[in-house]
Amino acid sequence: MKTKITEMLGIEYPIIQGGMAWVAEHHLAAAVSEAGGLGLIGGANAPGEVVREEIRKARELTKKPFGVNVMLMSPYADDVAKVVVEEGIKVVTTGAGIPGKYMGMWKEAGIKVIPVVASVAQARLMEKSGADAVVAEGMESGGHIGEATTMTLVPQVVDAVSIPVIAAGGIADGRGIAAAFMLGAEAVQMGTRFVVSKESIVSQAYKDRVIKAKDIDSTVTGMSHGHPIRCLRNKMTREYLKLEKEGRPFEELEYLTLGTLRKAVMEGDVDNGTVMAGQIAGMVKKEQTCKEMIEEMMAQAEALLGRK
């Protein structure tokens, strides 16, 4: 399927894998790219040299294009911004901030810059600062979220900017992809579905928790202090929401969550860890390879869009 995004990024299918912290490492990124989508290595809070190593390991697994997600609030953002240039990465997505200070360096290196946005105002600002496209991410998604839903955000962003828009949040099958195209998107970004892929390195307990999730199993913590995060309900979220309701200070709540994503992803503690997943988790029912997922979703989307 050809779209402005597949042509811009040199990929076969208009599917981008989210740059999820602790999850989006070289195995997953390479597998998604090999299957015809765009895999991303999640920079998260990792030092530049760790990201460099991940890039080089991914290159051993695929010759196809893949990108890096640069988390702009990371203390290592400056280093990671340089590493992507030095390693010849051609696509960068960004989160948690405005990539303006790196834009000149990235553009000079021929990098396509695609920020994740949660509002029309952010999308316009990113276009003005030189972004090649934007990911309009609705609050259905896992992890850090905004306030608008995908259904309302995507068409408004499409109308507001002239650069291509990628839809994210609540998309996990061909119906979601087809719907995104109807809203004016040129591609989709997905995280939760790829979390349970066979190539994903997350603990089996994390995968099983996502697969067993029901439609009402996600919750949002941190709404009261302006740092909302969507994850699946467990012992940790119950404690967090109780303390949040009591009006406990942000620092105390933040301390409660320190290291909990790693605890769930790497150690399999899905009771006390943070199990980040989108509302669509209730529809994710099985482990598959990235290739099986992408081919299944694209066949369904193409049939719905009348392209087959």
Salt bridges, closest charged atoms under 4 A:
GLU25 OE1 - HIS26 ND1 3.68
GLU25 OE1 - HIS27 ND1 2.58
GLU49 OE1 - ARG52 NE 3.02
GLU53 OE2 - LYS57 NZ 3.20
GLU54 OE1 - HIS26 ND1 2.96
ASP78 OD1 - LYS101 NZ 3.07
GLU86 OE1 - ARG52 NH2 2.68
GLU87 OE2 - ARG52 NH1 2.94
GLU87 OE2 - ARG56 NH2 2.76
GLU87 OE1 - ARG59 NH1 3.93
ASP132 OD2 - LYS107 NZ 2.47
ASP173 OD2 - ARG175 NE 2.75
ASP217 OD2 - ARG209 NH1 3.70
ASP217 OD1 - LYS214 NZ 3.81
GLU246 OE2 - LYS242 NZ 3.38
GLU246 OE1 - ARG248 NH2 2.95
GLU252 OE2 - ARG248 NH1 2.64
GLU267 OE2 - ARG262 NH1 3.06
GLU287 OE1 - LYS207 NZ 3.45
GLU295 OE2 - LYS291 NZ 2.82
GLU296 OE2 - ARG193 NH2 3.12
GLU296 OE1 - LYS286 NZ 3.67
GLU302 OE1 - LYS308 NZ 3.58
